[in-house]
Amino acid sequence: MAIKVPNQVLEAVVLEVLINESLYGYALTKKIQTKLKISDSTTYPVLRRLEKAGFVSTRSAVFAERIRKYYQVTDLGQRYLDEVKADWRLFASQINDLLGE
């Protein structure tokens, strides 16, 4: 059985990966997949939500005659990430206590 990852956690994962470098969607997905089992299409709705909320900004670049959209974390996105990480630490601690971990 696989535990379903909540949207806020996926958003935090995407932002955390983008903190270190700007990436386009496919590269971002592949980087996340090295640690977390997600489908190839999982990150795109997350990126759209984050962009709409102002948590990421974008720039376009041409690569091999195709346009790639690169994402980077905004200051607002950094603050949101910090909040979600703090909430996650508290939640994980509570769950671990309840499960005897």
C-alpha positions in Angstrom: 0.0 0.0 0.0 1.3 3.4 -0.9 0.5 6.5 1.2 -1.0 9.3 -0.8 1.2 12.5 -0.6 -0.9 15.6 0.2 -0.7 18.6 -2.2 1.0 20.8 0.3 3.8 18.3 0.7 4.2 17.9 -3.1 4.4 21.7 -3.3 7.1 21.9 -0.7 9.1 19.1 -2.4 8.9 21.0 -5.7 9.9 24.3 -4.1 12.8 22.6 -2.1 14.2 21.2 -5.3 13.9 24.5 -7.1 15.6 26.4 -4.3 19.0 25.1 -5.5 18.5 25.6 -9.3 16.0 26.6 -11.9 14.6 23.6 -13.8 12.1 22.9 -16.5 9.2 20.5 -15.7 10.6 17.2 -17.1 14.0 17.7 -15.4 12.3 18.6 -12.1 10.1 15.5 -12.3 13.1 13.3 -12.9 15.0 14.8 -10.0 12.1 14.2 -7.6 11.7 10.7 -8.9 15.2 9.8 -7.6 13.7 10.0 -4.1 9.9 9.8 -4.4 7.8 7.6 -6.6 5.6 10.0 -8.6 4.2 9.8 -12.1 5.7 11.8 -14.9 2.6 14.1 -15.0 2.4 14.8 -11.2 4.6 18.0 -11.1 2.8 20.0 -13.8 -0.4 20.7 -11.9 1.7 21.5 -8.9 3.8 23.9 -10.9 0.7 25.6 -12.3 -0.7 26.1 -8.7 2.7 27.4 -7.5 2.9 29.9 -10.4 -0.6 31.1 -10.0 0.0 31.7 -6.3 3.2 33.6 -7.0 5.5 31.1 -5.3 7.5 30.4 -8.5 8.4 32.6 -11.5 9.2 31.4 -15.0 11.5 32.2 -17.8 11.5 30.6 -21.3 14.6 29.4 -23.2 15.0 27.7 -26.5 16.6 24.3 -26.5 16.9 22.0 -29.6 14.2 24.1 -31.4 11.8 23.7 -28.5 10.9 26.2 -25.8 11.5 25.1 -22.2 9.8 26.9 -19.3 12.2 27.1 -16.4 10.9 27.6 -12.8 12.5 29.4 -9.9 11.3 30.1 -6.4 10.2 33.6 -5.5 10.6 35.3 -2.1 6.9 34.5 -1.4 7.6 30.9 -2.4 10.5 30.7 0.1 8.3 32.0 2.9 5.6 29.4 2.0 8.1 26.6 1.9 9.4 27.6 5.3 5.8 27.5 6.7 5.1 24.1 5.2 8.4 22.6 6.4 7.6 23.8 10.0 4.1 22.4 9.8 5.5 19.1 8.4 8.0 18.7 11.2 5.2 19.1 13.8 2.9 16.8 11.9 5.6 14.1 11.4 6.6 14.3 15.1 3.0 13.8 16.2 2.4 10.9 13.8 5.7 9.3 14.9 4.6 9.6 18.5 1.3 8.0 17.8 2.8 5.2 15.8 5.5 4.5 18.4 8.4 5.6 16.2 
